[in-house]
């Protein structure tokens, strides 16, 4: 990881922590803010992949996969934008489904890292299991207490955890392989 990437990760982590605090202070509008942040991040990532395809990936072998990823991400972003106007319950269910999916992706990546033999697989596996269990617990608690604030507080916890993970990763030394 370069010096600029480290600084960028620390800044993004600090912004994520600030967003978590702001969401915890205003839980009544939190569901819509969380959906808006997810919408913006999906659009940004989709357009970034699209830009990458048009500038470099179309000349590469299997470069069309980045085009397909960009199109799928932009479709998911438009779907997320259409869900914001449907209501709190549907938006909350969609966001919790996104959390569960993110947790499963973390679990699968951790299992892949363990298969390769790196040591960071256990940390990622526990984080993915925690995300899945937290999302399921938030869904049950939100519907049991009929409160939209509970999933917002859970999202604040997940956001703070992701920010801390990003900041810790930015300060971790990377292994450099030197060829002699």
C-alpha positions in Angstrom: 0.0 0.0 0.0 1.5 3.3 -1.0 1.7 6.4 1.2 -1.1 8.1 -0.6 -3.4 5.1 -0.2 -2.6 5.0 3.5 -3.6 8.6 3.9 -6.7 8.1 1.8 -7.8 5.1 4.0 -7.3 7.0 7.2 -9.4 10.0 5.8 -12.1 7.7 4.6 -12.1 5.9 8.0 -12.4 9.2 9.9 -15.3 10.2 7.6 -17.0 6.9 8.3 -16.6 7.4 12.1 -18.0 10.9 11.8 -21.0 9.6 9.8 -21.6 6.9 12.4 -21.7 9.5 15.2 -24.0 11.8 13.2 -26.4 8.8 12.5 -26.4 7.9 16.1 -27.5 11.4 17.0 -30.4 11.5 14.5 -31.9 8.0 14.3 -35.3 9.0 13.0 -33.9 10.0 9.6 -31.1 7.4 9.9 -32.7 4.8 7.6 -33.0 7.3 4.8 -29.5 8.6 5.3 -28.0 5.1 5.4 -29.9 4.3 2.1 -28.6 7.6 0.6 -25.0 6.8 1.6 -25.4 3.3 0.1 -26.9 4.8 -3.0 -24.1 7.4 -3.5 -21.4 4.8 -2.8 -22.8 2.4 -5.3 -23.1 5.1 -8.0 -19.5 6.2 -7.3 -18.1 2.7 -7.4 -20.2 1.8 -10.5 -19.0 4.9 -12.4 -15.4 4.3 -11.3 -15.6 0.8 -12.7 -17.1 2.2 -15.9 -14.3 4.8 -16.2 -11.8 2.0 -15.6 -13.3 0.0 -18.4 -13.3 2.8 -20.9 -9.7 3.9 -20.1 -7.9 0.7 -19.6 -9.8 -2.6 -19.1 -11.3 -2.8 -22.6 -7.8 -3.5 -23.9 -7.2 -6.2 -21.4 -8.0 -9.9 -21.4 -11.4 -10.4 -19.8 -11.8 -6.7 -19.4 -15.5 -6.9 -20.1 -16.0 -8.3 -16.6 -15.4 -4.8 -15.2 -18.0 -3.5 -17.6 -20.5 -6.1 -16.5 -19.7 -5.3 -12.8 -20.2 -1.6 -13.5 -23.5 -2.1 -15.1 -24.7 -4.4 -12.3 -23.6 -1.9 -9.7 -25.4 0.9 -11.4 -28.5 -1.2 -11.7 -28.3 -2.0 -7.9 -27.8 1.7 -7.2 -30.9 2.7 -9.2 -32.9 -0.1 -7.4 -31.7 1.3 -4.1 -32.8 4.8 -5.1 -36.2 3.5 -6.0 -36.5 1.7 -2.6 -35.9 4.9 -0.6 -39.4 6.2 -1.5 -41.3 3.0 -0.7 -41.2 3.3 3.1 -39.2 2.6 6.2 -39.9 -1.1 6.5 -38.9 -2.1 3.0 -35.9 0.2 3.1 -34.8 -1.4 6.5 -35.3 -4.9 5.1 -33.2 -4.1 2.1 -30.4 -2.5 4.1 -30.3 -5.5 6.5 -30.1 -7.8 3.5 -27.2 -5.8 2.2 -25.5 -6.2 5.7 -26.0 -10.0 5.6 -24.7 -10.2 2.0 -21.6 -8.1 3.1 -21.0 -10.5 6.0 -21.3 -13.5 3.8 -18.7 -12.0 1.4 -16.4 -11.4 4.3 -16.8 -15.0 5.4 -16.1 -16.3 1.9 -13.0 -14.1 1.5 -11.7 -15.3 4.9 -12.2 -18.9 3.9 -10.3 -18.2 0.7 -7.5 -16.6 2.7 -7.3 -19.5 5.0 -7.1 -21.9 2.0 -4.2 -19.9 0.6 -2.5 -19.7 4.0 -2.5 -16.1 5.1 -2.9 -15.2 8.8 -5.6 -12.5 8.4 -8.3 -15.0 7.5 -9.4 -15.6 11.1 -9.9 -11.8 11.8 -11.9 -11.5 8.6 -13.9 -14.6 9.3 -14.9 -13.4 12.8 -15.8 -10.0 11.4 -18.1 -11.6 8.8 -19.8 -13.8 11.3 -20.3 -10.8 13.6 -21.8 -8.8 10.7 -24.3 -11.6 9.8 -25.3 -12.2 13.4 -25.6 -8.5 14.1 -27.8 -7.9 11.0 -30.1 -10.8 11.9 -30.3 -9.7 15.5 -31.1 -6.1 14.4 -33.9 -7.3 12.2 -35.4 -9.4 15.0 -35.1 -6.5 17.5 -36.4 -3.9 15.1 -39.5 -5.9 14.3 -40.0 -7.0 17.9 -39.8 -3.5 19.3 -41.3 -1.9 16.2 -38.5 0.7 16.1 -36.6 1.9 13.2 -33.9 3.4 15.4 -32.5 0.0 16.5 -31.2 -0.9 13.0 -29.8 2.6 12.6 -27.8 2.1 15.8 -26.7 -1.3 14.5 -25.6 0.3 11.3 -23.6 2.8 13.3 -21.8 -0.1 15.0 -21.1 -1.8 11.7 -19.9 1.5 10.2 -17.6 2.2 13.2 -16.2 -1.3 13.0 -15.5 -0.9 9.2 -13.9 2.5 9.9 -11.7 1.0 12.6 -10.8 -1.9 10.3 -9.9 0.5 7.5 -7.7 2.7 9.8 -6.0 -0.4 11.3 -5.3 -1.7 7.8 -3.8 1.6 6.8 -1.3 1.5 9.7 -0.4 -2.1 9.2 3.0 -2.9 7.6 2.8 -4.6 4.3 5.0 -7.5 3.3 7.3 -6.6 0.4 8.8 -9.3 -1.6 12.2 -8.5 -3.0 13.6 -10.3 -6.0 17.3 -10.7 -5.9 
